[in-house]
Amino acid sequence: MNMISDAFLPAVSSLGAVALALGIIIHYVSKKFHVEDDPTVKLVNGILPGVNCGACGFPSCGQFAEVLVETRNPAMTCPVGGADLAAKLGETLGMAMAEPKPQTAVVLCQGNNDVARQSAEYLGIQDCWAATQAFAGPKQCRYSCLGLGSCIAWCDFGAMRLENGLIVIDKDLCTGCAACIPACPTGVLVMQNKQAARYFIACNSHDKGAGTKKACDAGCIACQKCVKVCEDNAIVIDNFLARIVQDKCTACGKCIEVCPTKVNCIRLENDLNAVKQKQAS
């Protein structure tokens, strides 16, 4: 036993010496290249929401704070914090900050369980991505909201809920962070200006009219009636789906009056009561 201990003693001593030398080197390097934290970065980071949603273009609020303090770029905005946060950041940094344009997520689909036909009964994991791996999804329309709510888990603000097989967004709670957008496998979630009262096509189907009509009563069948009635040339048909050019739309409402779908696929996001009244009449 003593012979074995004596044999290993030099090796253990050598390893100990190497570890000590490395410790001294690391300590020296840390002191030599130590960078003092900018207290302004910590102050700015404390003002930010801290949700790390990425809506500002940076992966975290901490990185946004570092770049903002370093560059003093007044164009950098935090969509979640809005105008109030922009004012606080401006006061802290002593400059005028640009106000972010309020945005909200909208659902380009109205295919709830009452109007959308089912393709099969899905009994798997309640996850949209899992459903698309099994088959196109529980609804006949492969472009629709699958109604399993995968996007809800990505919303840190409680702005999304599942209602009758369709995602519903509470605009008062939506901060426009856009974290939900990549969570949807069919692409029915998009961002829109929160304050603009303009119409949009609440449909995502690119099937031909007959196929869309067969799958859903609320789908756009690309009949072109809305195109013909629009005096501002704000509506175009793109791959069997109508699309409203927001820069041209004046929200006159003529398009919604001629839409032949049973559940009007044209919606005015900021005045849903008016849309419902038009549908009822």
Kinemage of the C-alpha trace (Angstrom):
@kinemage 1
@onewidth
@group {chain A} dominant
@subgroup {mainchain}
@vectorlist {calphas} color= white
{ca met a 1} P 0.000 0.000 0.000
{ca asn a 2} L 2.844 2.366 0.855
{ca met a 3} L 4.516 1.561 -2.458
{ca ile a 4} L 1.333 2.579 -4.352
{ca ser a 5} L 1.025 5.826 -2.382
{ca asp a 6} L 4.652 6.672 -3.007
{ca ala a 7} L 4.180 6.042 -6.747
{ca phe a 8} L 1.202 8.402 -7.015
{ca leu a 9} L 2.613 11.152 -4.780
{ca pro a 10} L 4.693 12.877 -7.504
{ca ala a 11} L 1.721 12.879 -9.883
{ca val a 12} L -0.584 14.375 -7.254
{ca ser a 13} L 2.008 16.992 -6.387
{ca ser a 14} L 2.416 17.916 -10.050
{ca leu a 15} L -1.331 18.293 -10.538
{ca gly a 16} L -1.527 20.461 -7.452
{ca ala a 17} L 1.259 22.693 -8.730
{ca val a 18} L -0.460 23.031 -12.128
{ca ala a 19} L -3.784 23.895 -10.469
{ca leu a 20} L -2.084 26.531 -8.304
{ca ala a 21} L -0.342 28.045 -11.329
{ca leu a 22} L -3.590 28.171 -13.311
{ca gly a 23} L -5.375 29.775 -10.373
{ca ile a 24} L -2.748 32.509 -10.169
{ca ile a 25} L -2.973 33.119 -13.932
{ca ile a 26} L -6.785 33.324 -13.891
{ca his a 27} L -6.691 35.733 -10.964
{ca tyr a 28} L -4.147 37.936 -12.745
{ca val a 29} L -6.097 37.940 -16.036
{ca ser a 30} L -9.383 38.766 -14.282
{ca lys a 31} L -7.765 41.726 -12.564
{ca lys a 32} L -5.923 42.858 -15.682
{ca phe a 33} L -8.947 42.811 -17.990
{ca his a 34} L -11.697 43.607 -15.518
{ca val a 35} L -14.232 46.063 -16.916
{ca glu a 36} L -16.284 48.132 -14.526
{ca asp a 37} L -20.048 47.847 -15.052
{ca asp a 38} L -21.676 51.047 -16.226
{ca pro a 39} L -24.186 52.031 -13.522
{ca thr a 40} L -26.352 53.644 -16.222
{ca val a 41} L -26.850 50.248 -17.870
{ca lys a 42} L -28.103 48.820 -14.590
{ca leu a 43} L -30.400 51.820 -14.158
{ca val a 44} L -31.857 51.506 -17.674
{ca asn a 45} L -32.241 47.759 -17.319
{ca gly a 46} L -34.220 48.321 -14.134
{ca ile a 47} L -36.670 50.527 -16.030
{ca leu a 48} L -37.263 47.988 -18.784
{ca pro a 49} L -40.097 45.427 -18.428
{ca gly a 50} L -37.717 42.505 -17.975
{ca val a 51} L -39.768 40.060 -20.048
{ca asn a 52} L -36.959 39.369 -22.557
{ca cys a 53} L -39.493 38.969 -25.377
{ca gly a 54} L -37.187 40.106 -28.188
{ca ala a 55} L -39.675 42.600 -29.664
{ca cys a 56} L -37.000 45.316 -29.583
{ca gly a 57} L -34.694 43.239 -31.771
{ca phe a 58} L -32.442 42.076 -28.940
{ca pro a 59} L -32.625 38.717 -27.138
{ca ser a 60} L -32.893 40.287 -23.692
{ca cys a 61} L -33.690 43.545 -21.928
{ca gly a 62} L -30.153 43.542 -20.552
{ca gln a 63} L -28.591 43.590 -24.008
{ca phe a 64} L -31.037 46.273 -25.141
{ca ala a 65} L -29.941 48.393 -22.155
{ca glu a 66} L -26.238 47.907 -22.921
{ca val a 67} L -26.589 48.896 -26.578
{ca leu a 68} L -28.853 51.838 -25.783
{ca val a 69} L -26.442 53.273 -23.207
{ca glu a 70} L -23.452 52.725 -25.489
{ca thr a 71} L -24.960 54.129 -28.691
{ca arg a 72} L -27.506 56.601 -27.268
{ca asn a 73} L -29.641 55.806 -30.293
{ca pro a 74} L -33.012 57.588 -29.827
{ca ala a 75} L -34.658 55.359 -32.434
{ca met a 76} L -34.383 52.261 -30.222
{ca thr a 77} L -37.797 51.396 -28.820
{ca cys a 78} L -39.414 48.874 -26.520
{ca pro a 79} L -42.858 47.953 -27.923
{ca val a 80} L -43.910 46.385 -24.635
{ca gly a 81} L -43.205 49.506 -22.583
{ca gly a 82} L -44.854 51.884 -25.021
{ca ala a 83} L -44.809 55.674 -24.811
{ca asp a 84} L -44.550 55.807 -21.005
{ca leu a 85} L -41.372 53.750 -20.999
{ca ala a 86} L -39.909 55.821 -23.837
{ca ala a 87} L -40.449 58.950 -21.731
{ca lys a 88} L -38.739 57.371 -18.699
{ca leu a 89} L -35.778 56.248 -20.779
{ca gly a 90} L -35.499 59.744 -22.244
{ca glu a 91} L -35.465 61.312 -18.780
{ca thr a 92} L -32.840 58.846 -17.579
{ca leu a 93} L -30.533 59.341 -20.559
{ca gly a 94} L -31.245 63.029 -21.042
{ca met a 95} L -32.523 62.793 -24.599
{ca ala a 96} L -35.766 62.496 -26.529
{ca met a 97} L -36.631 58.879 -27.337
{ca ala a 98} L -38.805 57.796 -30.233
{ca glu a 99} L -42.204 56.440 -29.231
{ca pro a 100} L -42.914 52.902 -30.432
{ca lys a 101} L -45.917 52.458 -32.684
{ca pro a 102} L -48.436 50.378 -30.717
{ca gln a 103} L -49.014 47.010 -32.331
{ca thr a 104} L -51.240 44.053 -31.613
{ca ala a 105} L -51.367 40.496 -32.833
{ca val a 106} L -54.355 39.573 -34.993
{ca val a 107} L -55.641 36.204 -36.162
{ca leu a 108} L -56.038 35.801 -39.924
{ca cys a 109} L -58.720 33.174 -39.438
{ca gln a 110} L -62.315 32.996 -38.287
{ca gly a 111} L -62.626 29.243 -38.623
{ca asn a 112} L -64.058 28.358 -35.245
{ca asn a 113} L -65.850 25.085 -34.578
{ca asp a 114} L -69.145 26.481 -35.866
{ca val a 115} L -67.983 27.388 -39.371
{ca ala a 116} L -64.875 25.278 -40.064
{ca arg a 117} L -65.277 21.642 -41.111
{ca gln a 118} L -63.222 19.031 -39.281
{ca ser a 119} L -60.992 16.628 -41.173
{ca ala a 120} L -60.551 14.181 -38.297
{ca glu a 121} L -60.856 13.870 -34.557
{ca tyr a 122} L -57.473 14.677 -33.070
{ca leu a 123} L -56.739 12.868 -29.791
{ca gly a 124} L -53.008 13.497 -29.548
{ca ile a 125} L -50.935 16.050 -27.633
{ca gln a 126} L -52.756 19.369 -27.434
{ca asp a 127} L -50.110 21.155 -29.450
{ca cys a 128} L -50.442 22.647 -32.929
{ca trp a 129} L -46.991 21.552 -34.061
{ca ala a 130} L -47.632 17.982 -32.894
{ca ala a 131} L -50.920 17.916 -34.822
{ca thr a 132} L -49.218 19.003 -38.035
{ca gln a 133} L -46.734 16.143 -37.680
{ca ala a 134} L -49.568 13.620 -37.548
{ca phe a 135} L -51.491 15.106 -40.487
{ca ala a 136} L -52.444 18.557 -41.796
{ca gly a 137} L -54.445 19.301 -38.656
{ca pro a 138} L -57.900 18.688 -37.186
{ca lys a 139} L -59.560 21.129 -39.613
{ca gln a 140} L -60.018 20.657 -43.353
{ca cys a 141} L -58.384 23.998 -44.090
{ca arg a 142} L -54.643 23.445 -43.858
{ca tyr a 143} L -54.069 27.205 -43.517
{ca ser a 144} L -56.375 27.697 -40.519
{ca cys a 145} L -55.898 28.269 -36.820
{ca leu a 146} L -55.642 24.685 -35.564
{ca gly a 147} L -57.315 25.625 -32.295
{ca leu a 148} L -54.947 23.775 -29.951
{ca gly a 149} L -53.430 26.877 -28.372
{ca ser a 150} L -49.667 26.420 -28.729
{ca cys a 151} L -49.250 30.185 -29.045
{ca ile a 152} L -50.852 30.801 -25.639
{ca ala a 153} L -47.812 29.412 -23.844
{ca trp a 154} L -45.628 32.054 -25.527
{ca cys a 155} L -47.695 35.000 -24.323
{ca asp a 156} L -46.368 36.384 -21.031
{ca phe a 157} L -49.219 38.874 -20.713
{ca gly a 158} L -52.327 36.677 -20.700
{ca ala a 159} L -53.576 38.277 -23.910
{ca met a 160} L -54.531 35.042 -25.678
{ca arg a 161} L -57.268 32.513 -25.028
{ca leu a 162} L -58.858 29.613 -26.861
{ca glu a 163} L -62.551 30.035 -27.614
{ca asn a 164} L -64.621 27.560 -29.610
{ca gly a 165} L -61.603 26.170 -31.415
{ca leu a 166} L -60.117 29.548 -32.334
{ca ile a 167} L -57.504 31.809 -30.764
{ca val a 168} L -58.891 35.115 -29.475
{ca ile a 169} L -56.588 38.033 -28.661
{ca asp a 170} L -57.353 40.638 -26.009
{ca lys a 171} L -56.007 43.843 -27.536
{ca asp a 172} L -56.032 45.617 -24.181
{ca leu a 173} L -53.569 43.057 -22.812
{ca cys a 174} L -51.524 42.493 -25.977
{ca thr a 175} L -48.274 44.455 -25.815
{ca gly a 176} L -47.182 43.806 -29.388
{ca cys a 177} L -44.142 41.785 -28.363
{ca ala a 178} L -44.713 39.364 -31.291
{ca ala a 179} L -43.491 36.360 -29.285
{ca cys a 180} L -46.549 34.401 -30.416
{ca ile a 181} L -45.887 34.796 -34.149
{ca pro a 182} L -43.281 32.012 -34.609
{ca ala a 183} L -45.312 29.722 -32.329
{ca cys a 184} L -47.989 29.229 -35.010
{ca pro a 185} L -47.252 26.510 -37.603
{ca thr a 186} L -49.825 27.804 -40.106
{ca gly a 187} L -48.906 31.507 -39.961
{ca val a 188} L -52.335 32.871 -39.043
{ca leu a 189} L -50.879 35.267 -36.471
{ca val a 190} L -49.554 38.622 -37.723
{ca met a 191} L -48.828 42.029 -36.228
{ca gln a 192} L -50.910 45.089 -37.053
{ca asn a 193} L -51.031 48.716 -36.014
{ca lys a 194} L -53.000 48.877 -32.774
{ca gln a 195} L -54.497 52.292 -33.413
{ca ala a 196} L -55.313 52.232 -37.124
{ca ala a 197} L -58.983 51.541 -37.820
{ca arg a 198} L -58.552 49.746 -41.129
{ca tyr a 199} L -60.032 46.612 -42.605
{ca phe a 200} L -58.103 43.387 -43.135
{ca ile a 201} L -58.849 39.962 -44.555
{ca ala a 202} L -59.318 37.558 -41.646
{ca cys a 203} L -58.457 34.507 -43.714
{ca asn a 204} L -55.230 32.697 -44.487
{ca ser a 205} L -56.384 30.171 -47.095
{ca his a 206} L -54.652 30.002 -50.469
{ca asp a 207} L -56.908 27.280 -51.837
{ca lys a 208} L -59.138 28.040 -54.792
{ca gly a 209} L -62.569 29.433 -53.971
{ca ala a 210} L -64.408 26.110 -54.206
{ca gly a 211} L -61.923 24.384 -51.912
{ca thr a 212} L -62.008 27.193 -49.362
{ca lys a 213} L -65.808 27.286 -49.354
{ca lys a 214} L -65.959 23.524 -48.855
{ca ala a 215} L -63.687 23.721 -45.804
{ca cys a 216} L -65.009 26.847 -44.072
{ca asp a 217} L -67.957 29.247 -44.186
{ca ala a 218} L -65.743 32.179 -43.187
{ca gly a 219} L -63.024 31.754 -45.811
{ca cys a 220} L -62.141 34.185 -48.594
{ca ile a 221} L -63.174 32.673 -51.940
{ca ala a 222} L -61.359 35.321 -54.024
{ca cys a 223} L -64.593 36.352 -55.744
{ca gln a 224} L -63.121 39.831 -56.469
{ca lys a 225} L -66.308 41.654 -55.444
{ca cys a 226} L -64.326 43.605 -52.847
{ca val a 227} L -61.675 44.441 -55.460
{ca lys a 228} L -64.253 45.870 -57.857
{ca val a 229} L -66.046 47.997 -55.258
{ca cys a 230} L -62.881 49.541 -53.761
{ca glu a 231} L -62.423 53.015 -55.242
{ca asp a 232} L -58.974 53.361 -53.707
{ca asn a 233} L -57.510 50.254 -55.363
{ca ala a 234} L -56.581 49.031 -51.903
{ca ile a 235} L -57.529 45.378 -52.432
{ca val a 236} L -55.660 42.863 -54.544
{ca ile a 237} L -55.982 39.126 -55.090
{ca asp a 238} L -52.770 37.288 -54.323
{ca asn a 239} L -52.621 33.507 -54.768
{ca phe a 240} L -56.412 33.029 -54.430
{ca leu a 241} L -56.627 35.272 -51.363
{ca ala a 242} L -57.723 38.898 -51.116
{ca arg a 243} L -55.281 41.250 -49.434
{ca ile a 244} L -55.851 44.835 -48.306
{ca val a 245} L -53.015 47.289 -48.925
{ca gln a 246} L -53.103 49.189 -45.665
{ca asp a 247} L -51.400 52.324 -46.990
{ca lys a 248} L -54.221 52.767 -49.499
{ca cys a 249} L -57.183 51.681 -47.361
{ca thr a 250} L -59.418 54.533 -46.148
{ca ala a 251} L -61.735 52.273 -44.096
{ca cys a 252} L -64.759 53.261 -46.161
{ca gly a 253} L -66.388 49.911 -45.454
{ca lys a 254} L -67.682 49.229 -48.980
{ca cys a 255} L -65.754 45.970 -49.206
{ca ile a 256} L -67.434 44.443 -46.177
{ca glu a 257} L -70.857 45.270 -47.604
{ca val a 258} L -70.334 43.158 -50.738
{ca cys a 259} L -68.483 40.201 -49.211
{ca pro a 260} L -70.638 37.109 -49.931
{ca thr a 261} L -69.240 34.755 -47.287
{ca lys a 262} L -71.685 33.565 -44.624
{ca val a 263} L -69.386 34.873 -41.906
{ca asn a 264} L -67.749 37.981 -43.323
{ca cys a 265} L -64.040 37.359 -43.817
{ca ile a 266} L -63.332 41.124 -43.885
{ca arg a 267} L -62.913 42.662 -40.458
{ca leu a 268} L -62.275 46.072 -38.962
{ca glu a 269} L -59.922 45.265 -36.108
{ca asn a 270} L -60.550 48.383 -34.049
{ca asp a 271} L -64.322 48.495 -34.401
{ca leu a 272} L -65.652 44.950 -34.055
{ca asn a 273} L -69.105 46.123 -32.966
{ca ala a 274} L -69.578 47.864 -36.302
{ca val a 275} L -68.584 44.686 -38.106
{ca lys a 276} L -71.074 42.623 -36.143
{ca gln a 277} L -73.857 45.101 -36.924
{ca lys a 278} L -73.055 44.882 -40.647
{ca gln a 279} L -73.068 41.076 -40.476
{ca ala a 280} L -76.416 41.059 -38.646
{ca ser a 281} L -77.996 43.342 -41.262
